């Protein structure tokens, strides 16, 4: 078979809709072309598997599996995958969004190193993408500066590319250049120790790789170098970790301490989640540098011949009895300061631990087991609250998507927050709206359709309310909701008072708060709500209302 690039010419069409315009790059895994989506009139990028891998059945299965996995990671900070298939020559391809800009590797080579504040921005966005992927059980395995893309149209936007495409296909190992077909999975300079040893990986391996990327970004130097893969692997697994400040003295000790933990060779000792990693790096960078000690100001000595004249007025001894002597005053000040210091450290034990290198303050505390999963969930909720408050709706929706994976049923005290987020997301009418609709109609169990009904009846005049009504018109979506919501929806959407009454009387079991609210609009509250249907004096309807109230709704 001839080389795949020779088979592709500028202007050729793939799958009847992707017209190839320009060959962008190529490597051991395949080639990437800039293309034009004829039907959508939009630019895309098309990646083709290298033709040498066509004889490897596992590579073909893996390419398709990884394409589908990448498409599941819907985050603003991960390149979007739109399509995949096999072209006329039998070569698999993936269609993804076209990005204009440069990768981080090119940026570092061009400018030398990246400023700390900009590196924090890059880190935060990469961690958002990784958090979404890890929540879905997807590990990148090949994080490196070349797979971190800085968009030219929006320099603040950072995206992870080539998500999970590289895989172990053989035993040959390389040290320089791009990830090759037949290499150990990943780029050696950014491999974690467990990856270099060929062990099982999880998201913490990606966090080591991310730390290696940040190390290079702020210092301009790779963490380790080696003559070949074996030499490099030994260094990754055993050499002392250099402090960034040893390369750039302007970097503070807090950043050095961050990398000590980030490069813990035991995964259990590292940051356990991308959120924790991002927060720790930002805190380290923003920690003020220690003050440089200044020389003491020495005053010139008084001349020995200086004579101080005695006061002409004699002060009686009895008038100065109450004035403390100089030494007594000094001891009093020392005692006050000592007591103050002890009280301060007692109330702020974390300061004591920092000063003593990790020794805990010897105070009695109640021991309690902390569930790591629940702690992680709580942090995610705090992140979502912050994103909603700052109107960062796309990221808030992605945070909700991660929470749905961990906690399918939303706690009652979180429903108002989700409702607020859903209204804002559905009002947008963009990809974020589509993402929110997908979550509420597929991933959130009963909560999704139930919250859609809340939007439908409480925000009926808004775009979100109308979108909720449209989604609930689908019987399949309603079928995912609770019996309470289905009863309420049937009553609310019934045409005419007779049909509403029939639907009220059908409520035997499963009615709840939403059903009771609908019934009350036509009974005790019918005049207040100016309802067209009023069953206030209808004994049968009132019996249903009373039963719902008695059930505690």
Helices and strands as residue ranges (DSSP letters): H 4-7, E 13-14, E 18-26, E 30-37, E 42-49, G 51-55, H 57-72, E 81-86, E 92-97, E 101-103, H 104-111, H 116-135, G 145-147, E 148-151, E 158-160, G 188-190, H 193-196, H 203-219, H 229-238, G 244-246, H 253-262, G 267-269, H 274-286, G 317-319, H 326-347, H 349-355, H 372-389, H 393-406, G 412-414, H 415-428, H 431-438, I 439-443, H 446-458, H 463-472, H 475-480, H 483-493, H 497-505, H 513-520, H 539-550
